[in-house]
Structure formats: C-alpha cells, structure tokens
Amino acid sequence: MSHGEFIMIGAYTTYCMQQLFIHFLPAAWLDIAFFLSLPMAFIVTGLVGLVLERLVIRHLYGRPQESLLATWGISLILIQIARNIFGDLTAVKSPSVLAGGWMITEDLILPYNRLFIIALSAVIFLLIYLLFQKTRLGIKIRSVTQNRQMSACVGISTNKVDAVTFIIGSGLAGVAGCAITLIGNVVPNTGQTYIVDSFLVVVIGGVGKLIGCVVSGLGIGILSKFFEAGFEAVYGKVFMLILIIIFLQYKPKGLFPDKGRIGDD
C-alpha cells in the first residue's frame, strides 16, 4: 500500500536534481537534470525500498493483513514528511528537447513528453523481460515467487531475493515518478493517483505476468477513456470498476493465470 509513495519519492528526487542544477550549474545544463534524474530516482527509491523491506516488510511475509495495515501507515507518514519538506505543490520543468509535439494532422498532435514516456515504458518492459527470462537472478526471482519453500531447499537465499526484488520494484516506481513529472505537478499524494489503477492492472493481468500487465494496462486505459467520453469522468470510472468486478468473478486469477500444479495451489 506504500508503493505509490515510491512514485512520489521518485518525483521529488527529480525536483531536487533540478534545483541542484539551477543553483550550482550553468543554465545551459538544466536540460540534463531530468535525464540524470532517471537513474538517480531508481537508486534513491530502491534504497528507500530496501530500508522498508529490511525494517518492516521482511517481518510480515505470509501475513497479508498486517502488511497492508503497516504499509498503509507508512504511506501516510511518507506523505506527511514530503508535505512538511516541500509543501503542497511543486513542479519540474520539462527538458526543451521534449517540448512541443509531433503533428500528425492539424487536429492531432502527439506531445513529445508523452511519446518519451511510452518509449521509456517499452524499454523498461524489455529490460525486465530480459532480467526475468535470461539471467540467473531472474530465474531465482521466479523460483521464489512460485515456490518459496522449494527454492530455499535447493539453496536459494530467499531473504536476499526478497531484498533485491523489492529494490527493483521500488526503483521502477521511482522511475515512473520521474516520468510523471513531465505531465503534471509534484504533490505529496502523487502516488495515490496511480496506486489503485496499478493494483487493478496487476490483478487483471495475472500476478507475476509481464504480458498480462501490458494487456490489462492498455485495456483498462483505453476502456476508461472510452467510458469517460460517454459519461462524466467519475461515472466512467465507476462503470469501469463494475466491469472489473464482474470480470474477476469469472476469472479470479486474471487473464494469464499460472498453469499446472502451481496454478492450482
């Protein structure tokens, strides 16, 4: 429940990087700040995620209700800390290279900043796919996810895998927060805007399924805008949630459930 706040931390990391460039470096270098913020946001949020996992989450594995309550409380604490430090509203200046847009027709212009976010998402998806499918670490992560006890029996350090996985997940949320600064202001509850939709994407796609996240994310995004065009934004969101509830009644394990004995457990 505090994963949305990692998005917020990534956004504020980007803001801090920009302020450092403004105060200590020539103005001509300002455009570099955002692109340097991408790896910095991953590092900062990954370290925060590691601290959270070591101090709190590792003691709550196998206890989902306590985990939800603890991380929800942590999210409130992080939001208030951000509000005390940065105030209620800040903004990040987009790089000049991402200003403007690609004119398809007179009535259709694709903003460069949103095209950059799409490209960044595609690159991250490819990197995560290669990590999970082509590396020893990825095999360990999938093994622990599918059968924690058996993984420990064959010598995999599940605690280390948990920590590394949490670092990767938190870091990616930070990168998302960095990207979000291109299309909106930075506020303490930035992550709350996206966390519910993120949960819906994961549940509908199938937990642990990358292709499921892509398909469900595109589906929810397109259908949400379709319904919002026909109804008001609030009613469109409600209608979308009703469809998701109905869908989960028939496919509770999502679009791409696990197959075989693991999927039956």
Solvent accessible surface area in square Angstrom, and as a share of the most:
residue,aa,sasa,rsa
1,M,80,0.36
2,S,3,0.02
3,H,70,0.31
4,G,0,0.00
5,E,0,0.00
6,F,1,0.01
7,I,15,0.07
8,M,4,0.02
9,I,26,0.13
10,G,0,0.00
11,A,1,0.01
12,Y,9,0.04
13,T,15,0.09
14,T,1,0.01
15,Y,43,0.17
16,C,53,0.32
17,M,25,0.11
18,Q,13,0.06
19,Q,51,0.23
20,L,93,0.46
21,F,17,0.07
22,I,90,0.46
23,H,129,0.58
24,F,157,0.65
25,L,65,0.32
26,P,78,0.49
27,A,93,0.72
28,A,92,0.72
29,W,126,0.44
30,L,39,0.19
31,D,48,0.25
32,I,80,0.41
33,A,1,0.01
34,F,6,0.02
35,F,76,0.32
36,L,82,0.41
37,S,0,0.00
38,L,27,0.13
39,P,73,0.46
40,M,72,0.32
41,A,0,0.00
42,F,65,0.27
43,I,92,0.47
44,V,49,0.28
45,T,0,0.00
46,G,1,0.01
47,L,102,0.51
48,V,50,0.29
49,G,0,0.00
50,L,49,0.24
51,V,84,0.48
52,L,16,0.08
53,E,0,0.00
54,R,70,0.26
55,L,126,0.63
56,V,41,0.24
57,I,16,0.08
58,R,90,0.33
59,H,113,0.51
60,L,22,0.11
61,Y,86,0.33
62,G,78,0.75
63,R,115,0.42
64,P,94,0.59
65,Q,139,0.62
66,E,73,0.33
67,S,25,0.16
68,L,93,0.46
69,L,125,0.62
70,A,32,0.25
71,T,11,0.06
72,W,130,0.46
73,G,26,0.25
74,I,32,0.16
75,S,1,0.01
76,L,89,0.44
77,I,104,0.53
78,L,35,0.17
79,I,17,0.09
80,Q,84,0.38
81,I,83,0.42
82,A,6,0.05
83,R,84,0.31
84,N,109,0.56
85,I,116,0.59
86,F,54,0.23
87,G,30,0.28
88,D,94,0.49
89,L,115,0.57
90,T,18,0.11
91,A,57,0.44
92,V,15,0.08
93,K,127,0.54
94,S,37,0.24
95,P,2,0.02
96,S,72,0.47
97,V,100,0.57
98,L,19,0.10
99,A,63,0.49
100,G,60,0.58
101,G,24,0.23
102,W,139,0.49
103,M,119,0.53
104,I,73,0.37
105,T,75,0.43
106,E,157,0.71
107,D,143,0.74
108,L,85,0.42
109,I,88,0.44
110,L,57,0.29
111,P,51,0.32
112,Y,89,0.34
113,N,28,0.14
114,R,122,0.45
115,L,57,0.28
116,F,45,0.19
117,I,37,0.19
118,I,115,0.58
119,A,54,0.42
120,L,31,0.15
121,S,63,0.41
122,A,60,0.47
123,V,81,0.46
124,I,38,0.19
125,F,71,0.30
126,L,98,0.49
127,L,106,0.53
128,I,21,0.11
129,Y,94,0.36
130,L,70,0.35
131,L,35,0.17
132,F,44,0.18
133,Q,76,0.34
134,K,145,0.61
135,T,52,0.30
136,R,188,0.69
137,L,59,0.29
138,G,0,0.00
139,I,95,0.48
140,K,68,0.29
141,I,10,0.05
142,R,78,0.28
143,S,33,0.21
144,V,12,0.07
145,T,95,0.55
146,Q,87,0.38
147,N,68,0.35
148,R,77,0.28
149,Q,132,0.59
150,M,112,0.50
151,S,1,0.01
152,A,54,0.42
153,C,103,0.62
154,V,103,0.59
155,G,68,0.65
156,I,29,0.15
157,S,54,0.35
158,T,20,0.11
159,N,72,0.37
160,K,143,0.60
161,V,9,0.05
162,D,16,0.08
163,A,11,0.08
164,V,51,0.29
165,T,55,0.32
166,F,49,0.20
167,I,47,0.24
168,I,31,0.15
169,G,25,0.24
170,S,1,0.00
171,G,0,0.00
172,L,51,0.26
173,A,8,0.06
174,G,0,0.00
175,V,11,0.06
176,A,41,0.32
177,G,0,0.00
178,C,0,0.00
179,A,6,0.05
180,I,24,0.12
181,T,5,0.03
182,L,10,0.05
183,I,66,0.33
184,G,36,0.34
185,N,84,0.43
186,V,2,0.01
187,V,42,0.24
188,P,2,0.01
189,N,69,0.35
190,T,8,0.05
191,G,0,0.00
192,Q,76,0.34
193,T,95,0.55
194,Y,74,0.28
195,I,14,0.07
196,V,88,0.51
197,D,49,0.25
198,S,49,0.32
199,F,90,0.37
200,L,31,0.15
201,V,28,0.16
202,V,57,0.33
203,V,58,0.33
204,I,14,0.07
205,G,0,0.00
206,G,1,0.01
207,V,109,0.62
208,G,59,0.57
209,K,60,0.25
210,L,42,0.21
211,I,88,0.45
212,G,0,0.00
213,C,43,0.26
214,V,54,0.31
215,V,64,0.37
216,S,4,0.02
217,G,26,0.25
218,L,113,0.56
219,G,27,0.26
220,I,16,0.08
221,G,36,0.35
222,I,117,0.59
223,L,76,0.38
224,S,12,0.07
225,K,138,0.59
226,F,140,0.58
227,F,20,0.08
228,E,49,0.22
229,A,92,0.71
230,G,62,0.60
231,F,111,0.46
232,E,119,0.53
233,A,62,0.48
234,V,108,0.62
235,Y,136,0.52
236,G,0,0.00
237,K,73,0.31
238,V,71,0.41
239,F,80,0.33
240,M,10,0.04
241,L,63,0.32
242,I,81,0.41
243,L,65,0.32
244,I,8,0.04
245,I,103,0.52
246,I,87,0.44
247,F,57,0.24
248,L,42,0.21
249,Q,131,0.58
250,Y,176,0.67
251,K,84,0.35
252,P,97,0.61
253,K,106,0.45
254,G,1,0.01
255,L,62,0.31
256,F,75,0.31
257,P,49,0.31
258,D,59,0.31
259,K,186,0.79
260,G,50,0.48
261,R,213,0.78
262,I,71,0.36
263,G,7,0.07
264,D,120,0.62
265,D,148,0.77
